Amino acid sequence: EISRDKSNRYKATLENPQDKKRIIGGQPADIKQHPYVAFMIVYFSSHWEFKGDAGIIGEYWAITAAHCFDFMG
């Protein structure tokens, strides 16, 4: 998950990440091992929903797959 600070830069945040365990045979990883990965969530009226992940490619930029935004129509 990333959010913006007052200077409009993206920063990592970890507030109650969901433990989905979808990767079979995977190993737990510390966030410091992968500082370039973002967890994307979207707020829908009353709840947050996971929509995918992204690679942080710059101070103001992240890249993700188009299907992560299929919900937008």
CHARMM-style PDB file with segment names, atoms N, HN, CA, C and O in Angstrom:
ATOM      1  N   GLU     1       0.860  -1.170   0.000  1.00  0.00      PROA
ATOM      2  CA  GLU     1       0.000   0.000   0.000  1.00  0.00      PROA
ATOM      3  C   GLU     1       0.901   1.226   0.000  1.00  0.00      PROA
ATOM      4  O   GLU     1       1.890   1.272   0.731  1.00  0.00      PROA
ATOM      5  N   ILE     2       0.570   2.203  -0.802  1.00  0.00      PROA
ATOM      6  HN  ILE     2      -0.233   2.166  -1.396  1.00  0.00      PROA
ATOM      7  CA  ILE     2       1.316   3.453  -0.771  1.00  0.00      PROA
ATOM      8  C   ILE     2       0.345   4.595  -0.557  1.00  0.00      PROA
ATOM      9  O   ILE     2      -0.826   4.518  -0.929  1.00  0.00      PROA
ATOM     10  N   SER     3       0.841   5.632   0.035  1.00  0.00      PROA
ATOM     11  HN  SER     3       1.792   5.694   0.337  1.00  0.00      PROA
ATOM     12  CA  SER     3       0.029   6.824   0.221  1.00  0.00      PROA
ATOM     13  C   SER     3       0.909   8.031  -0.034  1.00  0.00      PROA
ATOM     14  O   SER     3       2.130   7.912  -0.138  1.00  0.00      PROA
ATOM     15  N   ARG     4       0.290   9.181  -0.133  1.00  0.00      PROA
ATOM     16  HN  ARG     4      -0.702   9.278  -0.049  1.00  0.00      PROA
ATOM     17  CA  ARG     4       1.053  10.399  -0.395  1.00  0.00      PROA
ATOM     18  C   ARG     4       1.252  11.183   0.888  1.00  0.00      PROA
ATOM     19  O   ARG     4       0.354  11.268   1.726  1.00  0.00      PROA
ATOM     20  N   ASP     5       2.436  11.755   1.030  1.00  0.00      PROA
ATOM     21  HN  ASP     5       3.165  11.686   0.350  1.00  0.00      PROA
ATOM     22  CA  ASP     5       2.670  12.644   2.159  1.00  0.00      PROA
ATOM     23  C   ASP     5       2.359  14.077   1.715  1.00  0.00      PROA
ATOM     24  O   ASP     5       1.901  14.286   0.592  1.00  0.00      PROA
ATOM     25  N   LYS     6       2.598  15.049   2.571  1.00  0.00      PROA
ATOM     26  HN  LYS     6       2.970  14.879   3.484  1.00  0.00      PROA
ATOM     27  CA  LYS     6       2.245  16.443   2.269  1.00  0.00      PROA
ATOM     28  C   LYS     6       2.962  16.996   1.046  1.00  0.00      PROA
ATOM     29  O   LYS     6       2.457  17.910   0.395  1.00  0.00      PROA
ATOM     30  N   SER     7       4.133  16.453   0.724  1.00  0.00      PROA
ATOM     31  HN  SER     7       4.544  15.711   1.253  1.00  0.00      PROA
ATOM     32  CA  SER     7       4.872  16.934  -0.442  1.00  0.00      PROA
ATOM     33  C   SER     7       4.430  16.213  -1.717  1.00  0.00      PROA
ATOM     34  O   SER     7       5.035  16.394  -2.773  1.00  0.00      PROA
ATOM     35  N   ASN     8       3.374  15.394  -1.620  1.00  0.00      PROA
ATOM     36  HN  ASN     8       2.882  15.247  -0.762  1.00  0.00      PROA
ATOM     37  CA  ASN     8       2.818  14.655  -2.749  1.00  0.00      PROA
ATOM     38  C   ASN     8       3.723  13.522  -3.213  1.00  0.00      PROA
ATOM     39  O   ASN     8       3.569  13.029  -4.330  1.00  0.00      PROA
ATOM     40  N   ARG     9       4.658  13.105  -2.378  1.00  0.00      PROA
ATOM     41  HN  ARG     9       4.783  13.506  -1.470  1.00  0.00      PROA
ATOM     42  CA  ARG     9       5.498  11.955  -2.684  1.00  0.00      PROA
ATOM     43  C   ARG     9       4.822  10.710  -2.139  1.00  0.00      PROA
ATOM     44  O   ARG     9       4.111  10.761  -1.135  1.00  0.00      PROA
ATOM     45  N   TYR    10       5.051   9.591  -2.814  1.00  0.00      PROA
ATOM     46  HN  TYR    10       5.628   9.549  -3.630  1.00  0.00      PROA
ATOM     47  CA  TYR    10       4.481   8.339  -2.332  1.00  0.00      PROA
ATOM     48  C   TYR    10       5.369   7.757  -1.238  1.00  0.00      PROA
ATOM     49  O   TYR    10       6.592   7.884  -1.284  1.00  0.00      PROA
ATOM     50  N   LYS    11       4.746   7.123  -0.265  1.00  0.00      PROA
ATOM     51  HN  LYS    11       3.752   7.019  -0.228  1.00  0.00      PROA
ATOM     52  CA  LYS    11       5.489   6.482   0.814  1.00  0.00      PROA
ATOM     53  C   LYS    11       4.800   5.172   1.161  1.00  0.00      PROA
ATOM     54  O   LYS    11       3.598   5.015   0.950  1.00  0.00      PROA
ATOM     55  N   ALA    12       5.559   4.252   1.685  1.00  0.00      PROA
ATOM     56  HN  ALA    12       6.536   4.380   1.856  1.00  0.00      PROA
ATOM     57  CA  ALA    12       5.005   2.952   2.067  1.00  0.00      PROA
ATOM     58  C   ALA    12       4.240   3.063   3.372  1.00  0.00      PROA
ATOM     59  O   ALA    12       4.663   3.762   4.293  1.00  0.00      PROA
ATOM     60  N   THR    13       3.119   2.376   3.446  1.00  0.00      PROA
ATOM     61  HN  THR    13       2.775   1.809   2.698  1.00  0.00      PROA
ATOM     62  CA  THR    13       2.366   2.293   4.693  1.00  0.00      PROA
ATOM     63  C   THR    13       1.949   0.851   4.907  1.00  0.00      PROA
ATOM     64  O   THR    13       1.629   0.142   3.954  1.00  0.00      PROA
ATOM     65  N   LEU    14       1.954   0.424   6.147  1.00  0.00      PROA
ATOM     66  HN  LEU    14       2.214   1.000   6.921  1.00  0.00      PROA
ATOM     67  CA  LEU    14       1.515  -0.929   6.488  1.00  0.00      PROA
ATOM     68  C   LEU    14       0.520  -0.832   7.622  1.00  0.00      PROA
ATOM     69  O   LEU    14       0.907  -0.835   8.791  1.00  0.00      PROA
ATOM     70  N   GLU    15      -0.734  -0.748   7.299  1.00  0.00      PROA
ATOM     71  HN  GLU    15      -1.048  -0.745   6.350  1.00  0.00      PROA
ATOM     72  CA  GLU    15      -1.764  -0.668   8.320  1.00  0.00      PROA
ATOM     73  C   GLU    15      -2.701  -1.849   8.144  1.00  0.00      PROA
ATOM     74  O   GLU    15      -3.530  -1.858   7.234  1.00  0.00      PROA
ATOM     75  N   ASN    16      -2.576  -2.834   8.998  1.00  0.00      PROA
ATOM     76  HN  ASN    16      -1.903  -2.827   9.738  1.00  0.00      PROA
ATOM     77  CA  ASN    16      -3.395  -4.049   8.965  1.00  0.00      PROA
ATOM     78  C   ASN    16      -3.397  -4.747   7.602  1.00  0.00      PROA
ATOM     79  O   ASN    16      -4.462  -4.924   7.010  1.00  0.00      PROA
ATOM     80  N   PRO    17      -2.225  -5.146   7.094  1.00  0.00      PROA
ATOM     81  CA  PRO    17      -2.218  -5.862   5.811  1.00  0.00      PROA
ATOM     82  C   PRO    17      -2.943  -7.194   5.949  1.00  0.00      PROA
ATOM     83  O   PRO    17      -2.826  -7.867   6.974  1.00  0.00      PROA
ATOM     84  N   GLN    18      -3.684  -7.571   4.927  1.00  0.00      PROA
ATOM     85  HN  GLN    18      -3.779  -7.025   4.095  1.00  0.00      PROA
ATOM     86  CA  GLN    18      -4.421  -8.831   4.968  1.00  0.00      PROA
ATOM     87  C   GLN    18      -3.489  -9.990   4.677  1.00  0.00      PROA
ATOM     88  O   GLN    18      -2.598  -9.892   3.834  1.00  0.00      PROA
ATOM     89  N   ASP    19      -3.702 -11.085   5.382  1.00  0.00      PROA
ATOM     90  HN  ASP    19      -4.426 -11.165   6.067  1.00  0.00      PROA
ATOM     91  CA  ASP    19      -2.882 -12.281   5.213  1.00  0.00      PROA
ATOM     92  C   ASP    19      -3.644 -13.272   4.338  1.00  0.00      PROA
ATOM     93  O   ASP    19      -4.365 -14.124   4.857  1.00  0.00      PROA
ATOM     94  N   LYS    20      -3.494 -13.172   3.024  1.00  0.00      PROA
ATOM     95  HN  LYS    20      -2.909 -12.480   2.603  1.00  0.00      PROA
ATOM     96  CA  LYS    20      -4.245 -14.016   2.098  1.00  0.00      PROA
ATOM     97  C   LYS    20      -3.567 -15.361   1.834  1.00  0.00      PROA
ATOM     98  O   LYS    20      -4.254 -16.338   1.538  1.00  0.00      PROA
ATOM     99  N   LYS    21      -2.246 -15.437   1.934  1.00  0.00      PROA
ATOM    100  HN  LYS    21      -1.687 -14.643   2.175  1.00  0.00      PROA
ATOM    101  CA  LYS    21      -1.476 -16.663   1.696  1.00  0.00      PROA
ATOM    102  C   LYS    21      -1.870 -17.341   0.392  1.00  0.00      PROA
ATOM    103  O   LYS    21      -2.221 -18.521   0.392  1.00  0.00      PROA
ATOM    104  N   ARG    22      -1.817 -16.619  -0.707  1.00  0.00      PROA
ATOM    105  HN  ARG    22      -1.531 -15.661  -0.707  1.00  0.00      PROA
ATOM    106  CA  ARG    22      -2.201 -17.165  -2.004  1.00  0.00      PROA
ATOM    107  C   ARG    22      -1.040 -17.819  -2.742  1.00  0.00      PROA
ATOM    108  O   ARG    22      -1.275 -18.558  -3.698  1.00  0.00      PROA
ATOM    109  N   ILE    23       0.175 -17.580  -2.342  1.00  0.00      PROA
ATOM    110  HN  ILE    23       0.365 -16.980  -1.565  1.00  0.00      PROA
ATOM    111  CA  ILE    23       1.322 -18.129  -3.050  1.00  0.00      PROA
ATOM    112  C   ILE    23       1.684 -19.466  -2.423  1.00  0.00      PROA
ATOM    113  O   ILE    23       2.092 -19.522  -1.263  1.00  0.00      PROA
ATOM    114  N   ILE    24       1.537 -20.535  -3.183  1.00  0.00      PROA
ATOM    115  HN  ILE    24       1.205 -20.489  -4.125  1.00  0.00      PROA
ATOM    116  CA  ILE    24       1.814 -21.876  -2.679  1.00  0.00      PROA
ATOM    117  C   ILE    24       3.315 -22.085  -2.622  1.00  0.00      PROA
ATOM    118  O   ILE    24       4.013 -21.863  -3.611  1.00  0.00      PROA
ATOM    119  N   GLY    25       3.812 -22.510  -1.475  1.00  0.00      PROA
ATOM    120  HN  GLY    25       3.244 -22.690  -0.672  1.00  0.00      PROA
ATOM    121  CA  GLY    25       5.238 -22.761  -1.310  1.00  0.00      PROA
ATOM    122  C   GLY    25       6.064 -21.501  -1.124  1.00  0.00      PROA
ATOM    123  O   GLY    25       7.293 -21.567  -1.112  1.00  0.00      PROA
ATOM    124  N   GLY    26       5.416 -20.361  -0.981  1.00  0.00      PROA
ATOM    125  HN  GLY    26       4.418 -20.307  -0.991  1.00  0.00      PROA
ATOM    126  CA  GLY    26       6.137 -19.104  -0.789  1.00  0.00      PROA
ATOM    127  C   GLY    26       6.681 -18.971   0.624  1.00  0.00      PROA
ATOM    128  O   GLY    26       6.329 -19.748   1.513  1.00  0.00      PROA
ATOM    129  N   GLN    27       7.518 -18.005   0.819  1.00  0.00      PROA
ATOM    130  HN  GLN    27       7.803 -17.374   0.097  1.00  0.00      PROA
ATOM    131  CA  GLN    27       8.118 -17.737   2.120  1.00  0.00      PROA
ATOM    132  C   GLN    27       7.748 -16.331   2.569  1.00  0.00      PROA
ATOM    133  O   GLN    27       7.694 -15.418   1.745  1.00  0.00      PROA
ATOM    134  N   PRO    28       7.495 -16.139   3.858  1.00  0.00      PROA
ATOM    135  CA  PRO    28       7.242 -14.778   4.355  1.00  0.00      PROA
ATOM    136  C   PRO    28       8.444 -13.880   4.054  1.00  0.00      PROA
ATOM    137  O   PRO    28       9.591 -14.325   4.101  1.00  0.00      PROA
ATOM    138  N   ALA    29       8.172 -12.631   3.751  1.00  0.00      PROA
ATOM    139  HN  ALA    29       7.241 -12.268   3.713  1.00  0.00      PROA
ATOM    140  CA  ALA    29       9.239 -11.681   3.438  1.00  0.00      PROA
ATOM    141  C   ALA    29       9.050 -10.414   4.256  1.00  0.00      PROA
ATOM    142  O   ALA    29       7.924 -10.006   4.539  1.00  0.00      PROA
ATOM    143  N   ASP    30      10.134  -9.814   4.624  1.00  0.00      PROA
ATOM    144  HN  ASP    30      11.049 -10.145   4.395  1.00  0.00      PROA
ATOM    145  CA  ASP    30      10.117  -8.539   5.323  1.00  0.00      PROA
ATOM    146  C   ASP    30       9.970  -7.428   4.284  1.00  0.00      PROA
ATOM    147  O   ASP    30      10.543  -7.520   3.198  1.00  0.00      PROA
ATOM    148  N   ILE    31       9.214  -6.389   4.602  1.00  0.00      PROA
ATOM    149  HN  ILE    31       8.749  -6.314   5.484  1.00  0.00      PROA
ATOM    150  CA  ILE    31       9.005  -5.283   3.657  1.00  0.00      PROA
ATOM    151  C   ILE    31      10.333  -4.657   3.217  1.00  0.00      PROA
ATOM    152  O   ILE    31      10.431  -4.128   2.110  1.00  0.00      PROA
ATOM    153  N   LYS    32      11.336  -4.715   4.062  1.00  0.00      PROA
ATOM    154  HN  LYS    32      11.257  -5.145   4.961  1.00  0.00      PROA
ATOM    155  CA  LYS    32      12.636  -4.128   3.725  1.00  0.00      PROA
ATOM    156  C   LYS    32      13.345  -4.905   2.619  1.00  0.00      PROA
ATOM    157  O   LYS    32      14.251  -4.376   1.976  1.00  0.00      PROA
ATOM    158  N   GLN    33      12.938  -6.169   2.391  1.00  0.00      PROA
ATOM    159  HN  GLN    33      12.202  -6.599   2.914  1.00  0.00      PROA
ATOM    160  CA  GLN    33      13.537  -6.965   1.320  1.00  0.00      PROA
ATOM    161  C   GLN    33      13.031  -6.531  -0.058  1.00  0.00      PROA
ATOM    162  O   GLN    33      13.701  -6.760  -1.064  1.00  0.00      PROA
ATOM    163  N   HSD    34      11.858  -5.908  -0.105  1.00  0.00      PROA
ATOM    164  HN  HSD    34      11.313  -5.721   0.712  1.00  0.00      PROA
ATOM    165  CA  HSD    34      11.235  -5.533  -1.376  1.00  0.00      PROA
ATOM    166  C   HSD    34      10.649  -4.121  -1.287  1.00  0.00      PROA
ATOM    167  O   HSD    34       9.432  -3.957  -1.370  1.00  0.00      PROA
ATOM    168  N   PRO    35      11.488  -3.113  -1.119  1.00  0.00      PROA
ATOM    169  CA  PRO    35      10.985  -1.741  -0.925  1.00  0.00      PROA
ATOM    170  C   PRO    35      10.381  -1.125  -2.182  1.00  0.00      PROA
ATOM    171  O   PRO    35       9.829  -0.027  -2.120  1.00  0.00      PROA
ATOM    172  N   TYR    36      10.474  -1.802  -3.310  1.00  0.00      PROA
ATOM    173  HN  TYR    36      10.923  -2.694  -3.360  1.00  0.00      PROA
ATOM    174  CA  TYR    36       9.975  -1.278  -4.581  1.00  0.00      PROA
ATOM    175  C   TYR    36       8.593  -1.833  -4.936  1.00  0.00      PROA
ATOM    176  O   TYR    36       8.089  -1.567  -6.027  1.00  0.00      PROA
ATOM    177  N   VAL    37       7.975  -2.599  -4.034  1.00  0.00      PROA
ATOM    178  HN  VAL    37       8.384  -2.815  -3.148  1.00  0.00      PROA
ATOM    179  CA  VAL    37       6.665  -3.196  -4.291  1.00  0.00      PROA
ATOM    180  C   VAL    37       5.592  -2.444  -3.514  1.00  0.00      PROA
ATOM    181  O   VAL    37       5.751  -2.185  -2.321  1.00  0.00      PROA
ATOM    182  N   ALA    38       4.506  -2.097  -4.187  1.00  0.00      PROA
ATOM    183  HN  ALA    38       4.378  -2.308  -5.156  1.00  0.00      PROA
ATOM    184  CA  ALA    38       3.391  -1.387  -3.549  1.00  0.00      PROA
ATOM    185  C   ALA    38       2.157  -2.287  -3.516  1.00  0.00      PROA
ATOM    186  O   ALA    38       1.920  -3.058  -4.447  1.00  0.00      PROA
ATOM    187  N   PHE    39       1.387  -2.188  -2.459  1.00  0.00      PROA
ATOM    188  HN  PHE    39       1.580  -1.562  -1.704  1.00  0.00      PROA
ATOM    189  CA  PHE    39       0.134  -2.914  -2.257  1.00  0.00      PROA
ATOM    190  C   PHE    39      -0.973  -1.914  -2.542  1.00  0.00      PROA
ATOM    191  O   PHE    39      -1.101  -0.923  -1.823  1.00  0.00      PROA
ATOM    192  N   MET    40      -1.777  -2.149  -3.574  1.00  0.00      PROA
ATOM    193  HN  MET    40      -1.673  -2.954  -4.158  1.00  0.00      PROA
ATOM    194  CA  MET    40      -2.787  -1.161  -3.968  1.00  0.00      PROA
ATOM    195  C   MET    40      -4.161  -1.529  -3.424  1.00  0.00      PROA
ATOM    196  O   MET    40      -4.657  -2.634  -3.643  1.00  0.00      PROA
ATOM    197  N   ILE    41      -4.758  -0.594  -2.719  1.00  0.00      PROA
ATOM    198  HN  ILE    41      -4.354   0.303  -2.540  1.00  0.00      PROA
ATOM    199  CA  ILE    41      -6.120  -0.773  -2.240  1.00  0.00      PROA
ATOM    200  C   ILE    41      -6.938   0.449  -2.635  1.00  0.00      PROA
ATOM    201  O   ILE    41      -6.403   1.547  -2.784  1.00  0.00      PROA
ATOM    202  N   VAL    42      -8.241   0.244  -2.801  1.00  0.00      PROA
ATOM    203  HN  VAL    42      -8.676  -0.648  -2.680  1.00  0.00      PROA
ATOM    204  CA  VAL    42      -9.152   1.312  -3.206  1.00  0.00      PROA
ATOM    205  C   VAL    42     -10.277   1.371  -2.188  1.00  0.00      PROA
ATOM    206  O   VAL    42     -10.749   0.336  -1.718  1.00  0.00      PROA
ATOM    207  N   TYR    43     -10.709   2.585  -1.846  1.00  0.00      PROA
ATOM    208  HN  TYR    43     -10.325   3.426  -2.229  1.00  0.00      PROA
ATOM    209  CA  TYR    43     -11.806   2.762  -0.895  1.00  0.00      PROA
ATOM    210  C   TYR    43     -13.123   2.868  -1.653  1.00  0.00      PROA
ATOM    211  O   TYR    43     -13.280   3.739  -2.507  1.00  0.00      PROA
ATOM    212  N   PHE    44     -14.071   1.984  -1.344  1.00  0.00      PROA
ATOM    213  HN  PHE    44     -13.943   1.276  -0.650  1.00  0.00      PROA
ATOM    214  CA  PHE    44     -15.398   1.968  -1.955  1.00  0.00      PROA
ATOM    215  C   PHE    44     -16.441   2.318  -0.905  1.00  0.00      PROA
ATOM    216  O   PHE    44     -16.836   1.445  -0.131  1.00  0.00      PROA
ATOM    217  N   SER    45     -16.888   3.529  -0.853  1.00  0.00      PROA
ATOM    218  HN  SER    45     -16.567   4.238  -1.481  1.00  0.00      PROA
ATOM    219  CA  SER    45     -17.957   4.015   0.034  1.00  0.00      PROA
ATOM    220  C   SER    45     -17.772   3.681   1.509  1.00  0.00      PROA
ATOM    221  O   SER    45     -17.802   4.580   2.349  1.00  0.00      PROA
ATOM    222  N   SER    46     -17.580   2.407   1.839  1.00  0.00      PROA
ATOM    223  HN  SER    46     -17.555   1.677   1.157  1.00  0.00      PROA
ATOM    224  CA  SER    46     -17.506   2.030   3.254  1.00  0.00      PROA
ATOM    225  C   SER    46     -16.408   1.030   3.583  1.00  0.00      PROA
ATOM    226  O   SER    46     -16.261   0.638   4.741  1.00  0.00      PROA
ATOM    227  N   HSD    47     -15.639   0.613   2.593  1.00  0.00      PROA
ATOM    228  HN  HSD    47     -15.758   0.932   1.652  1.00  0.00      PROA
ATOM    229  CA  HSD    47     -14.612  -0.400   2.871  1.00  0.00      PROA
ATOM    230  C   HSD    47     -13.442  -0.283   1.889  1.00  0.00      PROA
ATOM    231  O   HSD    47     -13.570   0.256   0.790  1.00  0.00      PROA
ATOM    232  N   TRP    48     -12.308  -0.809   2.330  1.00  0.00      PROA
ATOM    233  HN  TRP    48     -12.204  -1.247   3.222  1.00  0.00      PROA
ATOM    234  CA  TRP    48     -11.117  -0.866   1.492  1.00  0.00      PROA
ATOM    235  C   TRP    48     -11.086  -2.218   0.793  1.00  0.00      PROA
ATOM    236  O   TRP    48     -11.491  -3.226   1.372  1.00  0.00      PROA
ATOM    237  N   GLU    49     -10.607  -2.247  -0.451  1.00  0.00      PROA
ATOM    238  HN  GLU    49     -10.278  -1.428  -0.921  1.00  0.00      PROA
ATOM    239  CA  GLU    49     -10.536  -3.493  -1.202  1.00  0.00      PROA
ATOM    240  C   GLU    49      -9.206  -3.575  -1.944  1.00  0.00      PROA
ATOM    241  O   GLU    49      -8.803  -2.625  -2.616  1.00  0.00      PROA
ATOM    242  N   PHE    50      -8.525  -4.717  -1.820  1.00  0.00      PROA
ATOM    243  HN  PHE    50      -8.853  -5.488  -1.274  1.00  0.00      PROA
ATOM    244  CA  PHE    50      -7.263  -4.953  -2.508  1.00  0.00      PROA
ATOM    245  C   PHE    50      -7.513  -5.028  -4.008  1.00  0.00      PROA
ATOM    246  O   PHE    50      -8.432  -5.718  -4.450  1.00  0.00      PROA
ATOM    247  N   LYS    51      -6.701  -4.323  -4.795  1.00  0.00      PROA
ATOM    248  HN  LYS    51      -5.955  -3.762  -4.436  1.00  0.00      PROA
ATOM    249  CA  LYS    51      -6.868  -4.323  -6.244  1.00  0.00      PROA
ATOM    250  C   LYS    51      -5.635  -4.790  -6.997  1.00  0.00      PROA
ATOM    251  O   LYS    51      -5.673  -4.886  -8.223  1.00  0.00      PROA
ATOM    252  N   GLY    52      -4.564  -5.078  -6.315  1.00  0.00      PROA
ATOM    253  HN  GLY    52      -4.534  -5.001  -5.319  1.00  0.00      PROA
ATOM    254  CA  GLY    52      -3.370  -5.561  -6.994  1.00  0.00      PROA
ATOM    255  C   GLY    52      -2.116  -4.983  -6.374  1.00  0.00      PROA
ATOM    256  O   GLY    52      -2.154  -4.331  -5.331  1.00  0.00      PROA
ATOM    257  N   ASP    53      -1.015  -5.237  -7.038  1.00  0.00      PROA
ATOM    258  HN  ASP    53      -0.985  -5.767  -7.886  1.00  0.00      PROA
ATOM    259  CA  ASP    53       0.230  -4.654  -6.563  1.00  0.00      PROA
ATOM    260  C   ASP    53       0.872  -3.884  -7.707  1.00  0.00      PROA
ATOM    261  O   ASP    53       0.418  -3.943  -8.850  1.00  0.00      PROA
ATOM    262  N   ALA    54       1.921  -3.170  -7.383  1.00  0.00      PROA
ATOM    263  HN  ALA    54       2.289  -3.122  -6.454  1.00  0.00      PROA
ATOM    264  CA  ALA    54       2.605  -2.350  -8.376  1.00  0.00      PROA
ATOM    265  C   ALA    54       4.087  -2.305  -8.059  1.00  0.00      PROA
ATOM    266  O   ALA    54       4.505  -2.553  -6.927  1.00  0.00      PROA
ATOM    267  N   GLY    55       4.858  -1.992  -9.055  1.00  0.00      PROA
ATOM    268  HN  GLY    55       4.518  -1.791  -9.974  1.00  0.00      PROA
ATOM    269  CA  GLY    55       6.284  -1.777  -8.866  1.00  0.00      PROA
ATOM    270  C   GLY    55       6.545  -0.281  -8.806  1.00  0.00      PROA
ATOM    271  O   GLY    55       6.139   0.462  -9.699  1.00  0.00      PROA
ATOM    272  N   ILE    56       7.218   0.155  -7.763  1.00  0.00      PROA
ATOM    273  HN  ILE    56       7.548  -0.449  -7.037  1.00  0.00      PROA
ATOM    274  CA  ILE    56       7.555   1.576  -7.629  1.00  0.00      PROA
ATOM    275  C   ILE    56       8.739   1.850  -8.546  1.00  0.00      PROA
ATOM    276  O   ILE    56       9.802   1.247  -8.395  1.00  0.00      PROA
ATOM    277  N   ILE    57       8.554   2.761  -9.496  1.00  0.00      PROA
ATOM    278  HN  ILE    57       7.691   3.251  -9.619  1.00  0.00      PROA
ATOM    279  CA  ILE    57       9.596   3.032 -10.488  1.00  0.00      PROA
ATOM    280  C   ILE    57      10.168   4.437 -10.375  1.00  0.00      PROA
ATOM    281  O   ILE    57      11.041   4.809 -11.159  1.00  0.00      PROA
ATOM    282  N   GLY    58       9.706   5.206  -9.437  1.00  0.00      PROA
ATOM    283  HN  GLY    58       8.996   4.904  -8.800  1.00  0.00      PROA
ATOM    284  CA  GLY    58      10.221   6.552  -9.232  1.00  0.00      PROA
ATOM    285  C   GLY    58       9.579   7.175  -8.018  1.00  0.00      PROA
ATOM    286  O   GLY    58       8.677   6.592  -7.415  1.00  0.00      PROA
ATOM    287  N   GLU    59      10.034   8.342  -7.661  1.00  0.00      PROA
ATOM    288  HN  GLU    59      10.766   8.815  -8.151  1.00  0.00      PROA
ATOM    289  CA  GLU    59       9.530   9.024  -6.469  1.00  0.00      PROA
ATOM    290  C   GLU    59       8.033   9.305  -6.554  1.00  0.00      PROA
ATOM    291  O   GLU    59       7.346   9.307  -5.533  1.00  0.00      PROA
ATOM    292  N   TYR    60       7.528   9.538  -7.746  1.00  0.00      PROA
ATOM    293  HN  TYR    60       8.087   9.537  -8.576  1.00  0.00      PROA
ATOM    294  CA  TYR    60       6.118   9.863  -7.938  1.00  0.00      PROA
ATOM    295  C   TYR    60       5.372   8.830  -8.787  1.00  0.00      PROA
ATOM    296  O   TYR    60       4.206   9.048  -9.116  1.00  0.00      PROA
ATOM    297  N   TRP    61       6.004   7.722  -9.150  1.00  0.00      PROA
ATOM    298  HN  TRP    61       6.952   7.545  -8.884  1.00  0.00      PROA
ATOM    299  CA  TRP    61       5.422   6.805 -10.119  1.00  0.00      PROA
ATOM    300  C   TRP    61       5.452   5.348  -9.670  1.00  0.00      PROA
ATOM    301  O   TRP    61       6.389   4.898  -9.010  1.00  0.00      PROA
ATOM    302  N   ALA    62       4.396   4.625 -10.047  1.00  0.00      PROA
ATOM    303  HN  ALA    62       3.634   4.990 -10.582  1.00  0.00      PROA
ATOM    304  CA  ALA    62       4.332   3.174  -9.862  1.00  0.00      PROA
ATOM    305  C   ALA    62       3.704   2.597 -11.128  1.00  0.00      PROA
ATOM    306  O   ALA    62       2.928   3.273 -11.803  1.00  0.00      PROA
ATOM    307  N   ILE    63       4.037   1.355 -11.450  1.00  0.00      PROA
ATOM    308  HN  ILE    63       4.668   0.805 -10.902  1.00  0.00      PROA
ATOM    309  CA  ILE    63       3.483   0.709 -12.642  1.00  0.00      PROA
ATOM    310  C   ILE    63       2.801  -0.591 -12.224  1.00  0.00      PROA
ATOM    311  O   ILE    63       3.282  -1.306 -11.344  1.00  0.00      PROA
ATOM    312  N   THR    64       1.679  -0.881 -12.867  1.00  0.00      PROA
ATOM    313  HN  THR    64       1.289  -0.300 -13.581  1.00  0.00      PROA
ATOM    314  CA  THR    64       0.917  -2.084 -12.542  1.00  0.00      PROA
ATOM    315  C   THR    64       0.268  -2.624 -13.809  1.00  0.00      PROA
ATOM    316  O   THR    64       0.409  -2.036 -14.882  1.00  0.00      PROA
ATOM    317  N   ALA    65      -0.431  -3.723 -13.690  1.00  0.00      PROA
ATOM    318  HN  ALA    65      -0.545  -4.201 -12.819  1.00  0.00      PROA
ATOM    319  CA  ALA    65      -1.126  -4.329 -14.827  1.00  0.00      PROA
ATOM    320  C   ALA    65      -2.488  -3.667 -15.032  1.00  0.00      PROA
ATOM    321  O   ALA    65      -3.132  -3.247 -14.070  1.00  0.00      PROA
ATOM    322  N   ALA    66      -2.919  -3.578 -16.280  1.00  0.00      PROA
ATOM    323  HN  ALA    66      -2.396  -3.919 -17.061  1.00  0.00      PROA
ATOM    324  CA  ALA    66      -4.196  -2.931 -16.603  1.00  0.00      PROA
ATOM    325  C   ALA    66      -5.376  -3.616 -15.934  1.00  0.00      PROA
ATOM    326  O   ALA    66      -6.338  -2.949 -15.552  1.00  0.00      PROA
ATOM    327  N   HSD    67      -5.323  -4.948 -15.783  1.00  0.00      PROA
ATOM    328  HN  HSD    67      -4.542  -5.491 -16.093  1.00  0.00      PROA
ATOM    329  CA  HSD    67      -6.474  -5.646 -15.202  1.00  0.00      PROA
ATOM    330  C   HSD    67      -6.713  -5.272 -13.738  1.00  0.00      PROA
ATOM    331  O   HSD    67      -7.783  -5.557 -13.200  1.00  0.00      PROA
ATOM    332  N   CYS    68      -5.751  -4.649 -13.098  1.00  0.00      PROA
ATOM    333  HN  CYS    68      -4.882  -4.417 -13.536  1.00  0.00      PROA
ATOM    334  CA  CYS    68      -5.945  -4.186 -11.716  1.00  0.00      PROA
ATOM    335  C   CYS    68      -6.990  -3.070 -11.645  1.00  0.00      PROA
ATOM    336  O   CYS    68      -7.519  -2.781 -10.572  1.00  0.00      PROA
ATOM    337  N   PHE    69      -7.284  -2.446 -12.782  1.00  0.00      PROA
ATOM    338  HN  PHE    69      -6.854  -2.681 -13.653  1.00  0.00      PROA
ATOM    339  CA  PHE    69      -8.241  -1.343 -12.820  1.00  0.00      PROA
ATOM    340  C   PHE    69      -9.473  -1.656 -13.663  1.00  0.00      PROA
ATOM    341  O   PHE    69     -10.175  -0.739 -14.091  1.00  0.00      PROA
ATOM    342  N   ASP    70      -9.744  -2.935 -13.907  1.00  0.00      PROA
ATOM    343  HN  ASP    70      -9.174  -3.679 -13.560  1.00  0.00      PROA
ATOM    344  CA  ASP    70     -10.946  -3.328 -14.653  1.00  0.00      PROA
ATOM    345  C   ASP    70     -12.218  -2.825 -13.992  1.00  0.00      PROA
ATOM    346  O   ASP    70     -13.207  -2.562 -14.677  1.00  0.00      PROA
ATOM    347  N   PHE    71     -12.208  -2.688 -12.684  1.00  0.00      PROA
ATOM    348  HN  PHE    71     -11.405  -2.901 -12.128  1.00  0.00      PROA
ATOM    349  CA  PHE    71     -13.391  -2.245 -11.944  1.00  0.00      PROA
ATOM    350  C   PHE    71     -13.808  -0.825 -12.333  1.00  0.00      PROA
ATOM    351  O   PHE    71     -14.940  -0.424 -12.066  1.00  0.00      PROA
ATOM    352  N   MET    72     -12.916  -0.066 -12.956  1.00  0.00      PROA
ATOM    353  HN  MET    72     -11.996  -0.392 -13.173  1.00  0.00      PROA
ATOM    354  CA  MET    72     -13.217   1.320 -13.314  1.00  0.00      PROA
ATOM    355  C   MET    72     -14.014   1.428 -14.615  1.00  0.00      PROA
ATOM    356  O   MET    72     -14.489   2.506 -14.972  1.00  0.00      PROA
ATOM    357  N   GLY    73     -14.155   0.315 -15.310  1.00  0.00      PROA
ATOM    358  HN  GLY    73     -13.769  -0.560 -15.019  1.00  0.00      PROA
ATOM    359  CA  GLY    73     -14.970   0.309 -16.527  1.00  0.00      PROA
ATOM    360  C   GLY    73     -14.229   0.564 -17.726  1.00  0.00      PROA
ATOM    361  OT1 GLY    73     -14.802   0.585 -18.815  1.00  0.00      PROA
TER     362      GLY     73
END
